[in-house]
Each structure stands twice: as structure tokens, then as C-alpha cells.
Amino acid sequence: MRLCLVSGGKFAERVPKEHVARQLILGVLDTQLEESRSADALPEVQFAYDGDVFRQAWDAFVGSQT
């Protein structure tokens, strides 16, 4: 699955890209973990490049879990 940043540019207003990316990641994880209980494997998720915001959000998320 490929996912790009939603609500960027002029539609974002004062919401930083990092917050949008984090919430998208959390939504994907929540949905996929729920569905994986009945599936054999999790799908591969590819995040579109947008100033490296998804990698930064992922690294911050993973760092907060340890």
C-alpha cells in the first residue's frame, strides 16, 4: 500500500506536517494490526516522500515505544 501526506499545503493551515504524518501512521497501524489477527501477514506500507516527514514521524514513534 502506498500512502502520501494528506492535507498539506494551503489546506493544512496551522497543523504541522509531522502531526498529520504521525496520525496517518497511527491509523494505518491500528487498522492493520486489527485486520492481521485474522490474516497471515501484514501488508507492506510505502510512505511517499514529502520532505522526509514520514520517516521522521516513524522514527519518533518507534523511539517513544522503547
Backbone torsions as a table, in degrees:
resi	resn	phi	psi	omega
1	MET	NA	135.3	175.5
2	ARG	-107.7	137.3	-176.6
3	LEU	-132.1	130.5	176.8
4	CYS	-113.3	162.9	-179.4
5	LEU	-66.9	130.1	-179.1
6	VAL	-107.3	146.9	178.3
7	SER	67.0	44.6	175.4
8	GLY	-96.3	-178.1	176.3
9	GLY	63.3	-137.6	-174.2
10	LYS	-69.1	-17.7	-179.9
11	PHE	-83.4	-13.0	-176.7
12	ALA	-77.3	-23.9	-175.0
13	GLU	52.5	-115.9	-175.3
14	ARG	-101.5	9.3	-179.7
15	VAL	-86.3	118.1	179.7
16	PRO	-65.8	147.9	177.8
17	LYS	-54.2	-36.3	-177.8
18	GLU	-60.8	-38.2	179.8
19	HIS	-69.4	-40.9	177.9
20	VAL	-63.9	-46.0	-179.9
21	ALA	-60.5	-45.0	-179.4
22	ARG	-60.9	-44.8	-178.6
23	GLN	-67.4	-35.9	175.3
24	LEU	-63.9	-43.8	178.3
25	ILE	-61.1	-46.9	-179.5
26	LEU	-62.5	-39.2	177.9
27	GLY	-64.6	-43.2	178.3
28	VAL	-63.8	-45.9	180.0
29	LEU	-61.6	-44.8	-178.6
30	ASP	-60.6	-48.1	-179.4
31	THR	-65.4	-46.5	-175.8
32	GLN	-69.5	-36.3	178.3
33	LEU	-67.0	-38.7	177.7
34	GLU	-64.0	-46.2	-179.0
35	GLU	-71.2	-27.7	-176.1
36	SER	-71.6	-15.6	178.7
37	ARG	-62.8	-25.4	178.4
38	SER	-109.6	-0.9	-178.8
39	ALA	-109.5	164.4	-179.3
40	ASP	-81.9	-30.6	-175.7
41	ALA	-149.9	153.9	175.5
42	LEU	-80.5	145.1	176.6
43	PRO	-73.2	159.3	174.6
44	GLU	-82.1	133.8	178.7
45	VAL	-113.8	126.0	176.3
46	GLN	-111.4	121.8	178.5
47	PHE	-94.4	130.5	-179.7
48	ALA	-67.4	147.5	-179.7
49	TYR	-72.6	129.2	175.4
50	ASP	-148.1	74.3	-178.9
51	GLY	66.9	22.2	178.5
52	ASP	67.7	19.4	-174.9
53	VAL	-67.2	-35.3	178.7
54	PHE	-67.3	-42.6	178.7
55	ARG	-62.5	-42.7	179.5
56	GLN	-63.4	-42.2	178.6
57	ALA	-66.2	-40.2	178.8
58	TRP	-64.6	-46.3	179.2
59	ASP	-60.4	-39.8	178.1
60	ALA	-67.1	-38.7	178.8
61	PHE	-65.1	-48.5	-179.4
62	VAL	-62.8	-40.4	178.6
63	GLY	-63.7	-31.8	-179.4
64	SER	-78.2	-13.9	-178.8
65	GLN	-87.9	-10.6	-178.1
66	THR	-98.3	NA	NA
